[in-house]
Amino acid sequence: MMRSVSAALAPVWGWLWLDLRRRARSLVVLALLVAVASGTVMAATAGARRGDSAMDRLLARTLPVTVLIIPSQPIVDWAPVRKLPGVAALGEIVSSSSNLRLEGIPEDGVNRVTPADGGLMGTIERPVVLSGRLADPARVDEVVVSPAFLDYNHLKLGDTVTARLFTPAEVDHGGTGEEVTPTGPRQPLRIVGVVRSNVFISEPGGSGDLPRRLVTTEAFTAKYRANLLGSTGEIWAVVRLTVGEAGIPAFQRAFANLTGRDDSSFQNWWRVARQNEKATGFEAGVLLALALAALLAAVVLLGQMVLRYTAASVADLETLRTLGMTSREAVLASAVGPALAAVAGVVAGAGAAVAVSPLFPIGAASYMEPDPGVDADLAVLVGVAGVVVVAMVATAVGSTWFALMAKRAVVPARRSVVAAAAYRLELPVPVVVGIRFALEPGRGRAAVPVRPALVGAVVGVLGVLAALTFRAGAVDAAGNPARFGQVPLAAWVGNDSADFGPTRPVQEAWARDPDVVGVNDTRVGSALVGSASITVFSYAPVGERPLPVVTLSGRMPTGPGEIALAPESAHEAGAKVGDLLTVNAGAPARLRVTGIAFVPENPQNSYAEGAWLTAEGYERVFPDGFFMFHETHLALGPGADVAAVTERLTATIVQVAGAPVIPIGENPIVPGEITQVRNVRVLPLALGVFLGLLAVGATGHALATAARQRRHEVAVLRALGVTRRQSRLIVVTQAITIAIVGLAFGVPLGVALGRMVWRWVAESVPLQYVPPVAVLALALVGPAALLVGTLLATLPARRAARLRAGDVLRAE
């Protein structure tokens, strides 16, 4: 049996041996491109899967906090709370963690956590240890930190920092709001571990910056309790519920019954985890989409290389068929070379993907990954390898089969209209021949499929332009909070229905500043829309120029019976433009939805959660004139110096009010979605580089194959008087023609595709869609494509010039 199989495959192995001797270089190039393409797709896909699951895997290992309790009245003994139904674990923490300073480290360089018992880091929120170990609860001088603490303060594991505490009297005096310099005890603290958990990577209402956590021990709090609490400090609690977030409402009711109060604050840490999951999901989705784009482009570009490779084999295989080789053996022989190159390439690509896996996940997920380092996602490695190998083998088998079955002798050679036009214009012979080589397949043994090369050029230019157009949109959004509906300047002019000073005269003076293009008198309240509580803002422009607001659909409200909803609030309410809603904040009002628009981001809401009312509409919903906050939002003209404008507007406050009673400055709250966009803006650039390299390799392979297949035609031309220089020009013209075709179709299609993908991203984030324009890429793509085409033609052109016409013609 084995002997019969070996005998049946003998012609195939014989052909492979002959083919390797003749075209080993082409197979090596093919294998290298397969390795680059498959490795890139494997790494990106595995990285996307890893990032998307990072938060879930972290929560599964860290006994995460469900809720942080900030009691309205101090609680001395938390033991009764531990016994409430549904409580799995409780940890006590010192509320006044700011009563601990670190010498030589700025206040923004550390977020302190001071456990008051052994719950935190033990039975609740037990973090993953990235390096070192957890601190010994019985040691006063040991701490653990988050990676962000080390990075920001340029420290490392094993370093020692010195804590300077306040005296009890200083703690009490600091509660008055005055700045106090600590003069209490000094305590060296050695960093014994670097840890990660949900609490260590985020905090409610955060601006997107990573908390620089430093966690002391239970023994530290016991020794310095008076220095941390004074006589006014409190103990808060973190709680892990047995059923997680679903148990919060019942726990709140039980807590209220236990304490006799229902005004304590509960911070839902599972909500924070969901926000983190949303960020990682967005980044993973973009990375996965780019990986899919890379896979499709790779299949197209590698497929056209395989088509050319098998086309070059067909003529010889037809000859062998006349000597007894069967059609099945011929097809198998033609496919075995590309198959070996594909297998070698995907094996190398898989190795490369595993080697670069420590670089993943990227962005926000990199701060949540519980197991950083090398990771081999076998499902991705095997899946991508299978797709690439099957696609290449199927292309080789299919193209060879159809070529062998076709009656080539009766099929007339396809003529190019462009080449015919060049001939009629009496262009130089090398130019006409070069155009023919690029656009006409030729005939007989010298026939070469030209469409794959042209498609490859188009795909290369299209992919690069699409990626860079997408990047242009990401770069614009990452540096422009206005795309998220945020203005550069904001002032806090009042709180809890009381203003800090003469608000209206100050706002009117601000509106007259030459760099200010819009001022809005914004009152902020909370109202019920259906069963959901949302933040509502008054839209009350000051002066003649209204504050510009990003409106995704419809328009802003203009009357007291109208409302514009933020997109997520509209989704939660199931409302669309034209619907009627009941808005209730003490005085129910039926309002018509006129638009979907972004709102100012505040600690209690994101820019996609909330609603706009007119000044009259706000008074209708809040007839008593209530507001939680009174703010002023200011939009500036292009090129305005924010610092200089802030200085002028601050001086205006003093002139009008007599004192700087209204704080104004750069908008301190930056949407976390900006960080998400910043994290992915490098991805399209990487995709563009990848597609560019792949297209260059595929085009170079096309030119080399064409030069080898058409050496007989070049030899005939040389015999008829074409010089070596003209022979070079033939190949260069062929390369330039392919590049021009790629530009003609790839540029408009690439720009359109890049904008289409960016629009999808803008709608999913969400953010304001502005058609991106990659100005530099559009300016350079033409010269770059022509230059690269000319450089790729250098080696084939040199071979054409050195061709010995007599030897080639005698061989033919």
C-alpha positions in Angstrom: 0.0 0.0 0.0 2.8 2.4 1.0 4.7 1.5 -2.1 1.7 2.2 -4.3 1.2 5.6 -2.7 4.9 6.4 -3.0 4.8 5.5 -6.7 1.7 7.6 -7.3 3.4 10.6 -5.7 6.7 10.1 -7.4 5.9 12.6 -10.3 4.8 15.1 -7.7 8.0 14.8 -5.7 10.0 15.0 -8.9 8.2 18.2 -9.9 8.8 19.7 -6.5 12.5 18.9 -6.6 12.7 20.6 -10.0 10.6 23.5 -9.0 12.7 24.1 -5.8 15.8 24.3 -7.9 14.3 26.8 -10.3 12.1 28.9 -8.0 13.3 28.5 -4.5 13.7 32.2 -4.1 10.0 32.8 -5.0 8.9 30.2 -2.4 11.1 31.7 0.3 9.6 35.2 -0.4 6.1 33.7 -0.3 6.8 32.0 3.0 8.2 35.2 4.5 5.2 37.2 3.5 2.9 34.4 4.9 4.8 34.6 8.1 4.5 38.3 8.4 0.8 38.3 7.5 -0.3 35.4 9.6 1.9 36.4 12.5 0.3 39.9 12.5 -3.2 38.6 12.3 -2.6 36.0 15.0 -1.0 38.5 17.4 -3.8 41.1 16.8 -6.6 38.6 17.2 -5.2 36.9 20.3 -4.5 40.4 21.8 -8.1 41.4 21.1 -9.5 38.3 22.8 -7.1 38.7 25.7 -8.0 42.3 26.2 -11.7 41.7 26.0 -11.6 39.1 28.7 -9.1 40.9 31.0 -11.6 42.5 33.4 -13.7 39.3 33.7 -10.5 37.3 34.5 -9.4 39.9 37.0 -12.7 39.9 38.9 -12.8 36.1 38.9 -9.6 36.0 41.0 -9.8 39.0 43.3 -12.9 38.7 45.5 -14.0 42.1 44.3 -15.7 44.8 46.3 -19.4 45.2 45.5 -20.1 48.5 47.2 -18.3 51.2 49.2 -20.4 52.6 52.1 -19.9 56.2 53.2 -22.3 56.5 56.2 -24.2 59.7 56.8 -23.4 59.4 60.5 -20.2 57.8 61.9 -20.4 54.1 62.6 -18.1 52.9 65.4 -18.9 49.2 65.3 -19.4 47.6 61.9 -20.1 44.1 63.4 -23.9 44.3 63.0 -23.4 45.2 59.3 -21.2 42.1 58.8 -24.2 40.0 59.9 -26.7 41.5 57.5 -28.2 39.0 55.0 -26.1 38.7 51.8 -22.9 40.1 53.2 -20.0 37.8 52.2 -17.2 39.9 53.6 -16.6 43.4 54.9 -13.5 45.5 55.3 -13.0 48.7 57.2 -11.0 51.6 55.8 -10.0 55.0 57.2 -11.9 57.8 55.5 -9.2 60.4 56.0 -6.5 58.8 54.0 -5.2 62.2 53.0 -4.0 62.5 56.6 -0.9 60.7 55.4 1.7 62.4 53.3 4.7 60.9 51.6 7.9 62.9 51.8 9.3 63.8 48.3 6.1 62.6 46.5 3.6 65.1 45.2 0.0 64.9 46.3 -1.1 63.9 42.8 1.5 61.1 42.9 -0.4 58.9 45.4 -3.9 57.7 46.2 -3.7 56.3 49.7 -5.8 53.4 51.0 -5.6 52.8 54.7 -7.2 49.5 55.9 -8.5 49.5 59.5 -8.8 45.8 59.7 -7.8 42.6 57.9 -10.8 42.5 55.6 -9.4 44.5 52.7 -6.7 42.6 50.8 -7.8 39.5 52.7 -11.4 38.3 52.4 -12.3 41.1 50.1 -10.5 42.7 47.1 -7.5 40.3 47.4 -5.4 41.6 44.5 -3.3 39.7 42.0 0.4 40.0 42.9 2.3 41.1 39.8 5.7 41.1 41.6 6.9 40.7 45.2 4.3 39.7 47.7 1.4 41.0 49.8 2.3 43.1 52.8 2.4 41.3 56.2 -0.7 42.7 58.1 1.3 42.6 61.3 4.1 44.8 59.9 3.8 48.6 60.3 6.6 49.3 57.7 5.3 47.4 54.7 3.1 48.5 51.8 1.9 47.3 48.4 1.4 49.7 45.5 -0.1 49.7 42.0 2.1 49.8 38.9 0.9 53.4 38.2 2.4 54.5 41.6 5.8 53.2 40.6 5.6 54.5 37.1 4.5 58.0 38.1 7.0 58.4 40.9 9.9 56.6 39.3 10.2 54.0 42.0 10.7 50.3 42.0 9.9 47.2 44.1 12.0 47.2 47.3 12.3 51.0 47.5 11.4 52.8 50.7 9.2 55.9 51.1 8.7 57.9 54.2 5.3 58.7 55.6 4.8 61.9 57.5 1.6 61.9 59.6 -0.3 64.7 61.3 -0.8 65.2 65.0 -4.4 64.6 66.2 -4.9 68.3 66.6 -3.6 68.9 63.0 -6.1 66.3 61.7 -9.0 68.1 63.4 -7.7 71.5 62.2 -7.4 70.3 58.7 -11.1 69.5 58.7 -11.8 73.3 58.6 -10.4 73.5 55.1 -7.2 75.3 55.9 -3.9 74.0 54.6 -1.9 72.3 57.4 1.7 71.1 57.3 2.1 67.7 59.1 4.5 67.7 62.1 3.5 64.3 63.4 5.5 61.0 63.4 7.7 59.8 60.5 7.4 56.2 59.4 9.5 54.5 56.7 7.5 52.2 54.4 9.1 49.6 52.2 7.4 48.6 49.0 7.1 44.8 49.1 4.6 44.1 46.4 3.1 45.4 43.2 -0.6 44.4 42.9 -3.6 44.8 40.6 -7.4 44.6 41.2 -10.5 46.5 40.2 -10.0 49.0 43.0 -6.4 49.6 41.9 -7.2 50.5 38.3 -10.1 52.9 38.6 -12.3 54.9 40.9 -15.9 56.2 40.7 -16.1 59.5 38.9 -12.5 59.3 37.8 -11.1 61.3 34.9 -9.5 58.3 33.2 -6.1 58.6 35.0 -4.9 55.4 36.7 -5.0 55.7 40.5 -1.5 55.6 42.0 -2.5 53.4 44.9 -0.4 52.8 48.0 -2.0 50.5 50.6 -0.7 50.4 54.2 -1.4 47.6 56.7 -3.8 46.9 59.6 -0.9 47.2 62.0 0.0 50.7 60.6 -3.6 51.9 61.3 -3.6 50.4 64.7 -0.3 52.2 65.6 -1.2 55.6 64.1 -5.0 55.5 64.5 -5.1 58.9 66.4 -2.8 60.5 63.8 -5.1 59.3 61.0 -8.5 59.9 62.5 -8.1 62.7 65.1 -11.4 63.2 66.9 -13.4 63.8 63.8 -12.3 61.0 61.4 -14.6 58.2 60.3 -14.3 54.6 59.3 -15.9 53.6 56.0 -16.5 50.1 54.8 -16.1 48.1 51.6 -18.6 45.2 51.2 -18.6 42.0 49.1 -22.1 40.7 48.6 -22.8 37.0 48.0 -24.9 37.7 44.8 -22.8 40.7 43.7 -24.4 43.8 42.2 -27.9 42.3 42.2 -27.9 42.3 46.0 -27.3 46.0 46.4 -30.9 47.2 46.6 -31.8 44.7 49.3 -28.6 45.4 51.2 -29.3 49.2 51.1 -32.8 48.6 52.6 -31.3 46.3 55.3 -28.6 48.9 56.1 -31.2 51.7 56.3 -33.3 49.5 58.6 -30.3 48.8 60.8 -29.1 52.4 61.1 -32.4 54.1 60.9 -31.2 56.4 58.1 -31.5 56.2 54.3 -29.2 59.0 53.3 -25.8 57.1 53.4 -23.8 57.0 50.1 -23.2 53.7 48.3 -20.6 53.6 45.6 -21.3 50.7 43.2 -17.9 49.2 42.2 -19.5 46.8 39.8 -20.6 49.8 37.8 -17.0 50.9 37.7 -16.1 47.4 36.5 -18.7 47.7 33.7 -17.2 51.0 32.6 -13.8 49.3 32.5 -15.3 46.5 30.5 -16.8 48.9 28.1 -13.4 50.5 27.5 -11.7 47.2 26.9 -14.5 46.0 24.7 -14.2 49.1 22.5 -10.4 48.7 22.2 -10.7 44.9 21.6 -13.4 45.5 18.9 -11.2 48.0 17.0 -8.2 45.7 17.3 -10.3 42.7 16.1 -11.7 44.7 13.2 -8.2 45.7 12.1 -7.1 42.1 12.4 -9.9 41.0 10.2 -9.0 43.7 7.7 -5.4 42.5 7.8 -6.5 38.9 7.2 -8.7 39.7 4.3 -6.0 41.9 2.7 -3.4 39.2 3.3 -5.6 36.5 1.7 -6.1 38.7 -1.4 -2.4 39.7 -1.7 -1.0 36.3 -1.0 -3.6 34.7 -3.2 -2.6 36.7 -6.2 1.0 35.7 -5.6 -0.1 32.0 -5.6 -2.0 32.6 -8.8 1.1 33.9 -10.5 3.2 31.1 -9.2 0.9 28.4 -10.4 0.4 30.2 -13.8 4.1 30.0 -14.3 3.9 26.2 -13.8 1.0 25.5 -16.1 2.9 25.4 -19.4 5.5 22.9 -18.1 2.8 20.8 -16.5 0.9 20.7 -19.8 4.0 19.3 -21.4 4.3 16.7 -18.7 0.7 15.7 -19.2 1.5 14.7 -22.7 4.2 12.4 -21.3 1.8 10.6 -19.0 1.2 12.8 -15.9 -2.4 12.8 -14.9 -4.5 16.0 -14.4 -4.7 15.1 -10.7 -1.0 14.7 -10.4 -0.5 18.0 -12.2 -2.8 19.9 -9.9 -1.2 18.4 -6.8 2.3 19.1 -8.2 1.4 22.7 -8.8 0.0 23.2 -5.3 2.6 21.4 -3.2 5.2 24.3 -3.4 2.7 27.0 -2.2 1.4 24.6 0.4 4.9 24.0 1.8 5.5 27.8 1.8 2.2 28.4 3.6 2.9 25.8 6.3 6.4 27.1 6.9 5.0 30.7 7.0 2.2 30.0 9.4 4.5 28.1 11.8 7.0 31.0 11.8 4.1 33.4 12.1 2.7 31.5 15.1 6.1 31.7 16.8 6.3 35.4 16.2 2.8 35.9 17.6 3.7 34.1 20.8 6.9 36.0 21.0 5.2 39.4 20.9 2.3 38.4 23.1 3.8 40.2 26.2 3.0 43.4 24.3 -0.7 42.6 24.6 -3.3 43.5 25.6 -3.1 47.1 24.7 -4.7 50.3 26.1 -6.9 50.1 29.1 -6.9 46.3 29.1 -3.1 46.3 29.8 -3.9 47.8 33.2 -6.4 45.0 33.9 -4.6 42.0 32.7 -4.1 39.6 35.7 -1.5 37.5 33.9 0.8 39.7 31.9 3.6 38.1 29.9 3.8 35.3 27.3 0.4 33.8 26.2 -0.3 31.3 23.5 -3.9 31.4 22.3 -4.1 28.0 20.6 -7.6 28.6 19.2 -6.4 31.7 17.4 -3.1 30.2 16.3 -4.6 27.1 14.8 -7.6 28.9 13.4 -5.7 31.6 11.5 -3.1 29.1 10.4 -5.9 26.9 9.0 -7.5 29.7 7.2 -4.3 30.9 5.5 -3.1 27.4 4.5 -6.5 26.3 3.2 -6.9 29.6 1.3 -3.5 29.3 -0.4 -3.9 25.6 -1.2 -7.4 26.1 -2.6 -6.2 29.0 -4.7 -3.3 27.0 -6.1 -5.5 23.9 -6.8 -8.3 25.9 -8.3 -6.2 28.1 -10.6 -4.2 25.2 -11.8 -7.3 23.0 -12.5 -9.1 25.7 -14.5 -5.9 26.6 -16.4 -5.3 22.9 -17.4 -8.9 22.4 -18.3 -9.2 25.5 -20.4 -8.7 25.2 -24.2 -6.0 27.9 -24.3 -5.3 27.5 -28.0 -8.7 28.8 -29.0 -8.9 31.6 -26.5 -7.8 34.9 -28.1 -5.4 37.0 -26.2 -7.0 39.9 -24.3 -6.0 43.3 -25.6 -5.7 46.4 -23.4 -7.4 49.6 -24.6 -4.7 51.6 -22.8 -1.9 49.7 -24.5 -3.6 50.2 -27.8 -4.0 53.9 -27.2 -0.3 54.2 -26.2 0.6 52.5 -29.5 -1.6 54.9 -31.5 0.0 57.8 -29.8 3.3 56.5 -31.0 4.9 56.4 -27.6 8.4 54.9 -27.4 8.5 51.1 -27.9 9.7 50.4 -24.3 6.8 52.4 -22.9 4.2 50.6 -25.1 5.7 47.2 -24.2 5.8 48.0 -20.5 2.2 49.0 -20.5 1.3 45.7 -22.4 3.2 43.7 -19.8 1.3 45.4 -17.0 -2.2 45.1 -18.6 -2.1 42.2 -21.0 -1.6 38.6 -20.0 0.2 37.6 -23.2 -0.2 34.2 -24.8 1.2 30.7 -24.9 4.0 29.7 -22.5 4.7 33.3 -21.7 1.2 34.1 -20.5 1.1 35.7 -17.1 -2.1 36.7 -15.2 -2.0 40.5 -14.8 -5.3 41.0 -12.9 -3.9 39.6 -9.6 -1.0 42.1 -9.7 -3.4 45.0 -10.4 -5.8 43.9 -7.7 -2.9 43.6 -5.3 -1.8 47.2 -6.1 -5.3 48.5 -5.6 -5.7 46.6 -2.3 -2.4 47.8 -1.1 -3.2 51.5 -1.8 -6.8 51.1 -0.6 -5.7 49.5 2.7 -3.0 52.1 3.5 -5.3 55.0 2.7 -8.2 53.5 4.6 -6.0 52.9 7.7 -4.5 56.4 7.6 -7.9 58.1 7.0 -9.2 56.2 10.0 -6.2 57.3 12.0 -6.8 60.9 11.0 -10.2 60.7 12.6 -8.9 59.1 15.7 -6.1 61.7 16.1 -8.6 64.5 15.7 -11.0 63.1 18.3 -8.3 62.2 20.8 -7.1 65.8 20.9 -10.4 67.5 20.6 -12.9 67.3 23.5 -15.3 69.3 21.4 -16.0 66.1 19.4 -17.5 64.7 22.7 -19.5 67.9 23.2 -17.2 69.4 25.8 -16.0 73.1 25.9 -12.5 74.2 27.0 -13.6 76.5 29.8 -16.1 76.1 32.7 -16.9 78.1 35.8 -18.7 76.9 38.9 -20.9 79.8 39.9 -23.3 78.3 42.4 -24.2 75.3 44.4 -27.4 74.0 46.1 -29.7 76.8 44.8 -27.3 79.6 45.9 -24.8 81.5 43.7 -21.3 82.6 44.9 -21.6 86.1 43.5 -23.2 88.3 40.8 -23.5 85.7 38.2 -25.3 87.4 35.3 -23.2 90.5 35.1 -20.0 88.4 35.0 -21.5 86.1 32.3 -22.4 89.0 30.2 -18.9 90.5 30.5 -17.4 87.1 29.6 -19.6 87.0 26.5 -18.0 90.2 25.2 -14.5 88.8 25.3 -13.2 88.6 21.7 -12.0 85.0 22.0 -15.3 83.7 23.5 -17.7 82.5 20.9 -20.4 81.1 23.2 -21.5 81.4 26.8 -24.2 79.3 28.5 -25.9 79.8 31.8 -26.1 76.2 32.9 -28.3 75.1 35.8 -27.9 71.4 36.8 -30.6 69.3 38.4 -31.8 65.7 38.6 -35.1 64.5 37.3 -37.0 61.3 36.6 -37.6 60.3 33.0 -39.8 57.2 33.4 -38.2 55.3 36.2 -34.7 56.5 35.4 -33.0 59.4 37.1 -31.0 61.6 34.7 -29.1 64.9 35.0 -30.8 67.8 33.2 -29.1 71.0 32.1 -30.6 74.4 31.2 -29.7 75.7 27.7 -29.7 79.4 28.3 -27.2 81.2 26.0 -25.8 84.5 27.2 -25.3 87.2 24.6 -26.0 87.0 20.9 -24.0 83.8 20.2 -25.4 80.5 21.5 -23.1 77.9 22.9 -22.4 75.3 20.2 -23.8 71.9 21.1 -23.0 68.6 19.3 -26.4 67.5 18.0 -26.4 64.0 16.6 -30.0 64.2 15.2 -32.9 66.7 15.4 -32.3 70.0 17.0 -31.9 71.7 20.4 -35.0 72.6 22.3 -36.4 76.2 21.8 -39.5 76.2 23.9 -40.6 75.2 27.4 -42.3 72.1 26.2 -39.2 70.6 24.5 -36.3 68.5 25.5 -33.1 67.1 23.9 -31.8 63.8 25.3 -28.2 62.5 25.4 -27.8 59.3 23.3 -27.6 56.8 26.2 -30.4 58.4 28.1 -32.5 58.3 24.9 -31.7 54.6 24.5 -32.5 53.8 28.1 -35.8 55.6 27.8 -36.6 54.1 24.4 -37.2 57.6 23.1 -36.6 59.1 19.7 -37.0 62.5 18.1 -40.7 63.5 18.1 -41.7 61.3 21.1 -43.5 62.7 24.2 -41.9 62.1 27.6 -42.9 62.7 31.2 -40.2 64.5 33.1 -40.7 64.7 36.9 -38.7 66.6 39.5 -41.6 67.6 41.8 -43.7 69.1 39.0 -44.4 66.5 36.2 -44.1 67.9 32.7 -44.9 66.4 29.3 -42.1 67.3 26.9 -41.4 66.5 23.3 -38.0 65.2 22.3 -36.6 67.5 19.6 -33.1 66.1 19.3 -30.3 63.8 20.5 -27.3 65.8 21.8 -24.3 65.6 24.0 -24.3 67.3 27.4 -21.6 68.6 29.7 -19.8 65.8 31.5 -20.1 66.1 35.3 -19.1 63.8 38.2 -22.7 62.4 38.3 -23.1 61.9 34.5 -21.2 61.2 31.3 -21.5 63.4 28.2 -23.9 60.7 26.7 -26.2 60.7 29.8 -28.6 63.5 30.5 -30.8 66.1 28.8 -31.1 69.7 27.8 -34.0 72.0 28.7 -34.5 75.6 27.8 -34.4 78.1 30.6 -38.2 78.2 30.7 -38.4 74.4 30.5 -36.0 74.1 33.4 -38.2 76.4 35.5 -41.2 74.4 34.5 -39.6 71.2 35.7 -38.1 72.9 38.8 -40.7 75.6 39.7 -38.9 76.3 43.0 -35.8 77.4 41.2 -33.7 74.5 42.6 -30.3 73.5 41.1 -27.7 71.1 42.4 -25.0 73.1 40.6 -24.9 76.3 38.7 -22.3 76.3 36.0 -21.2 78.5 33.1 -19.8 76.9 30.0 -17.7 78.9 27.5 -16.7 78.0 24.0 -13.6 79.6 22.5 -12.7 80.5 18.9 -10.1 78.6 16.9 -6.5 79.3 18.0 -7.5 80.9 21.3 -4.9 80.7 24.1 -6.9 79.1 26.9 -4.5 80.2 29.6 -4.5 83.8 28.4 -8.3 83.8 28.1 -8.7 82.3 31.6 -6.5 85.1 33.0 -8.6 87.8 31.3 -11.9 86.2 32.4 -10.6 85.9 36.0 -9.7 89.6 36.0 -13.2 90.3 34.7 -14.6 88.6 37.8 -12.6 90.9 40.0 -13.8 93.9 38.1 -17.4 93.0 38.3 -17.7 91.3 41.6 -14.8 93.0 43.5 -13.2 89.6 44.3 -12.4 86.3 42.5 -15.5 84.7 44.0 -16.3 82.5 41.0 -13.7 79.8 40.1 -13.0 79.5 36.4 -10.5 77.4 34.5 -10.0 74.7 32.0 -12.8 72.1 32.0 -11.4 69.7 34.7 -13.5 66.7 33.6 -12.3 64.9 30.5 -14.6 62.1 29.1 -13.0 58.6 29.6 -13.9 57.9 26.0 -11.1 60.3 24.9 -8.6 57.9 26.6 -10.2 55.0 24.7 -9.7 56.7 21.4 -6.1 57.7 22.3 -5.4 54.1 23.1 -6.4 52.8 19.6 -5.1 55.6 17.4 -1.8 53.7 16.9 -3.6 50.7 15.6 -4.5 52.0 12.1 -1.0 53.2 11.7 0.3 49.7 12.4 -2.2 48.3 10.0 -1.2 50.8 7.3 2.5 49.8 7.7 1.6 46.1 7.6 -0.5 46.5 4.5 2.1 48.7 2.9 4.8 46.1 3.5 2.6 43.3 2.3 1.7 45.2 -0.9 5.3 46.0 -1.6 6.3 42.3 -1.2 3.4 41.2 -3.5 4.2 43.8 -6.1 7.8 42.9 -6.1 6.9 39.3 -6.5 4.7 40.2 -9.4 7.4 42.1 -11.2 10.0 39.3 -10.7 7.6 36.6 -11.9 6.6 38.6 -15.0 10.2 39.3 -15.9 11.0 35.6 -15.7 7.9 34.5 -17.7 8.3 37.1 -20.4 12.0 36.8 -20.9 11.4 35.2 -24.4 9.5 38.3 -25.5 12.3 40.6 -24.2 14.8 38.4 -26.0 13.0 38.8 -29.3 12.9 42.5 -28.8 16.6 42.5 -28.0 17.3 40.6 -31.2 15.3 43.2 -33.1 17.5 46.0 -31.8 16.1 47.0 -28.3 19.0 48.2 -26.2 19.8 47.3 -22.6 18.6 50.7 -21.4 15.3 50.2 -23.2 15.0 46.8 -21.7 15.2 48.3 -18.3 12.6 50.9 -19.2 10.2 48.2 -20.2 10.2 46.8 -16.6 10.1 50.2 -15.0 7.1 51.2 -17.2 5.4 48.0 -16.2 5.9 48.8 -12.5 4.7 52.4 -12.9 1.6 51.3 -14.8 0.7 48.9 -12.0 1.2 51.7 -9.4 -0.9 54.1 -11.4 -3.8 51.6 -11.6 -3.5 51.1 -7.8 -3.6 54.8 -7.2 -6.5 55.4 -9.6 -8.8 52.9 -7.8 -7.2 52.6 -4.4 -7.2 56.3 -3.4 -10.9 57.0 -3.7 -11.9 53.6 -2.4 -9.5 53.9 0.5 -10.7 57.3 1.6 -14.4 56.1 1.4 -13.7 52.9 3.4 -11.7 54.8 6.0 -14.5 57.3 6.5 -17.1 54.5 6.6 -15.2 52.6 9.4 -14.6 55.8 11.3 -18.3 56.7 11.1 -19.1 53.3 12.6 -16.6 53.9 15.5 -18.0 57.4 16.0 -21.5 56.1 16.4 -20.4 53.3 18.8 -18.3 55.5 21.1 -20.3 57.9 20.6 -18.7 61.1 19.3 -19.3 63.7 16.7 -18.5 62.4 13.2 -16.4 64.8 11.1 -15.2 63.3 7.8 -11.5 62.7 8.4 -8.9 63.8 5.8 -5.4 62.4 6.0 -3.8 65.4 4.3 -0.2 64.2 4.5 -1.1 60.7 3.3 -3.0 62.0 0.3 -0.2 64.3 -0.6 2.5 61.6 -0.4 0.7 58.4 -1.6 1.1 59.2 -5.3 4.9 60.0 -5.2 5.5 57.2 -2.7 3.7 54.6 -4.9 5.6 55.6 -8.0 8.9 55.7 -6.2 8.3 52.3 -4.6 7.2 50.8 -7.9 10.4 52.1 -9.6 12.6 50.7 -6.8 10.9 47.4 -7.0 11.6 47.3 -10.7 15.3 47.8 -10.2 16.3 44.2 -9.9 14.0 42.7 -12.6 15.0 45.6 -14.9 18.7 44.8 -14.3 18.0 41.1 -15.2 16.2 42.1 -18.3 19.1 44.3 -19.4 21.6 41.5 -18.8 19.5 39.0 -20.7 21.4 37.0 -23.3 19.0 36.9 -26.1 20.7 34.0 -28.0 20.7 31.7 -25.0 17.0 32.4 -24.2 15.9 31.9 -27.8 17.9 28.7 -28.2 16.3 27.3 -24.9 12.8 28.2 -26.1 
